[in-house]
Amino acid sequence: AKLLEGRVAGEPVSCIPLHRTSSSRIIDGTAIVYDTGRTIYVNRPRHPESLDDDDVMVTRLHTSQLCRLDTVRLHDRSHMSFNGFVGLEDFVPYRRADRAN
């Protein structure tokens, strides 16, 4: 919730251009967040219980975009052992709310 503070959700999109993404992070048991600077995209996989914020995400792309139905492999940070994977759903964009003067 703190990450989305001051932002407004937009219409979900099926894909995001990965080359614009400056960072990504796992929200434990909930979602993956992709930051493009002006917009934060939140992806809530269908089975988020395997998401662990201490895991490393490995994504193999077939295009320049990250899309719904792509998979993200999760690896334990300390041993790099495979911990599972999640299938991505639609990405919800969050942009800063316009400030009234």
C-alpha positions, 0 to 999 in steps of 0.5 A: 500500500505504501508503494502505491501511496499518491498513485491512481490505478489505470486500466489493466494492460496485457503487456509492458515494454521491459526496456522501460522498466528500471526495477522490479520487486516482489511483494511477499505472497502478493504481487510483482511490481515493475517500475518505469519511473512515471508509472508503476505496474503491479502484476498479481499472479493467479497463485501468488503464495509462492512469491517470496521477496527474498527470491531472485526472479528469472524471466525469459522473454520471446519479445521485447515485452513482458506479457500476460501468461509469461512465466517468472521463475523464482530462485532462492537468493542464497543457494540459487535453487529453483523455488517455483514459478508464477504465471503473470496476469494483466498489469495494472498501471499506477500513476501519480495523482494530479495535484489540485492547486 
